[in-house]
């Protein structure tokens, strides 16, 4: 069971210290389900990330299919950021994924100010890949 984005927002609002927030982000990553070794492939790797990040997609049927994502990273903090992005996007209809503003969520959580430029770029690469999957899913069903 993954943590919802609403729960993450609520938990972040209770944590005043950045050290506590970082620890929480790492805990979110530790709670991710195990990522199959067989899916750690070049095709599933997200380019533009300093750490290694893998992302897989599962698409449901229909005109606005629900898309589920699984992800992992070899870095603890990045794994937590992956967990936040999965909470934000996974299990939602493609059209909703397209209209979700990940940048505003990162600002709301205060993460935009506390990530290194490399991590922020990696996160943008992951969001871009997620949105491209949603766009492709909508085009397939059109």
C-alpha positions as CSV (number, residue, x, y, z in Angstrom):
1,X,0.0,0.0,0.0
2,X,1.5,3.3,-1.1
3,X,1.0,6.5,0.7
4,X,-1.4,9.0,-0.9
5,X,-0.3,12.4,-2.0
6,X,-2.8,13.9,0.5
7,X,-1.2,12.0,3.4
8,X,2.3,13.2,2.2
9,X,1.1,16.8,2.1
10,X,-0.4,16.5,5.6
11,X,2.7,14.8,7.0
12,X,5.0,17.5,5.5
13,X,2.9,20.2,7.1
14,X,3.6,18.7,10.5
15,X,7.3,18.6,10.0
16,X,9.1,21.9,10.6
17,X,12.7,20.9,10.3
18,X,14.2,20.0,7.0
19,X,16.2,17.2,8.5
20,X,12.8,15.6,9.6
21,X,11.4,16.1,6.1
22,X,14.4,14.5,4.4
23,X,14.1,11.6,6.8
24,X,10.4,11.3,5.9
25,X,11.2,11.4,2.2
26,X,13.7,8.5,2.7
27,X,11.1,6.6,4.7
28,X,8.6,7.0,1.8
29,X,11.2,5.5,-0.5
30,X,11.8,2.6,1.9
31,X,8.1,1.9,1.8
32,X,8.0,1.4,-2.0
33,X,7.3,-2.1,-3.1
34,X,10.3,-4.1,-4.2
35,X,11.2,-3.3,-7.8
36,X,11.9,-6.5,-9.9
37,X,15.5,-6.9,-10.9
38,X,14.4,-7.9,-14.4
39,X,12.8,-4.5,-14.9
40,X,16.0,-2.6,-14.1
41,X,16.7,-2.3,-17.9
42,X,18.0,0.5,-20.1
43,X,14.4,0.9,-21.5
44,X,13.0,1.5,-18.1
45,X,15.8,3.9,-17.0
46,X,14.9,7.6,-16.8
47,X,17.5,9.6,-18.6
48,X,18.7,12.9,-17.1
49,X,18.9,11.6,-13.5
50,X,22.3,11.6,-11.7
51,X,21.2,8.6,-9.7
52,X,19.8,5.6,-11.5
53,X,16.0,5.8,-11.7
54,X,13.8,3.1,-13.3
55,X,10.1,3.6,-14.1
56,X,7.6,1.1,-15.5
57,X,4.1,1.8,-16.8
58,X,0.9,-0.3,-16.8
59,X,-2.0,1.0,-18.8
60,X,-5.6,0.1,-18.3
61,X,-8.3,0.0,-21.1
62,X,-10.5,2.7,-22.4
63,X,-10.5,6.2,-23.9
64,X,-8.9,7.8,-20.8
65,X,-7.0,4.8,-19.4
66,X,-5.9,4.6,-15.8
67,X,-2.1,4.4,-15.7
68,X,-0.1,2.9,-12.9
69,X,3.6,3.4,-12.4
70,X,6.3,1.6,-10.5
71,X,9.6,3.0,-9.8
72,X,12.9,2.7,-8.0
73,X,16.3,4.4,-7.5
74,X,19.7,3.4,-6.2
75,X,19.8,6.5,-4.0
76,X,17.8,6.8,-0.8
77,X,16.6,10.4,-1.2
78,X,15.8,9.9,-4.8
79,X,13.8,6.7,-4.1
80,X,11.7,8.9,-1.7
81,X,11.2,11.5,-4.5
82,X,10.1,8.6,-6.8
83,X,7.6,7.6,-4.1
84,X,6.2,11.1,-4.0
85,X,5.8,11.2,-7.8
86,X,4.2,7.8,-7.8
87,X,1.7,9.1,-5.1
88,X,1.0,12.1,-7.3
89,X,0.5,10.3,-10.6
90,X,0.1,6.5,-10.4
91,X,-3.4,5.0,-10.6
92,X,-4.9,8.1,-12.2
93,X,-6.6,8.6,-15.6
94,X,-4.2,9.8,-18.4
95,X,-6.1,13.1,-18.8
96,X,-5.6,13.8,-15.0
97,X,-1.9,12.9,-15.2
98,X,-1.6,15.4,-18.1
99,X,-3.2,18.2,-16.1
100,X,-1.4,17.5,-12.8
101,X,1.2,20.2,-12.0
102,X,4.1,18.5,-10.4
103,X,6.0,21.7,-10.0
104,X,3.3,23.3,-7.8
105,X,3.3,20.1,-5.6
106,X,7.0,20.3,-5.2
107,X,6.7,24.0,-4.3
108,X,3.9,23.3,-1.9
109,X,6.0,20.7,-0.1
110,X,9.0,23.1,-0.2
111,X,11.1,20.5,-2.1
112,X,11.9,22.8,-5.0
113,X,14.1,25.0,-2.7
114,X,15.8,22.1,-1.0
115,X,16.8,19.9,-3.9
116,X,20.1,20.1,-5.7
117,X,19.9,21.3,-9.3
118,X,20.8,17.7,-10.5
119,X,18.0,16.1,-8.4
120,X,15.5,18.7,-9.5
121,X,16.5,18.0,-13.2
122,X,16.2,14.3,-12.6
123,X,12.7,14.8,-11.1
124,X,11.7,16.9,-14.1
125,X,12.9,14.1,-16.4
126,X,10.8,11.6,-14.5
127,X,7.7,13.8,-14.6
128,X,8.3,14.4,-18.4
129,X,8.4,10.6,-18.9
130,X,5.2,10.1,-16.9
131,X,3.4,12.8,-18.9
132,X,4.7,11.3,-22.2
133,X,3.2,7.9,-21.3
134,X,-0.1,9.6,-20.5
135,X,0.0,11.6,-23.8
136,X,0.7,8.4,-25.7
137,X,-2.1,6.6,-24.0
138,X,-4.6,9.3,-24.9
139,X,-3.4,9.2,-28.5
140,X,-3.8,5.4,-28.8
141,X,-7.4,5.6,-27.7
142,X,-8.3,8.6,-29.8
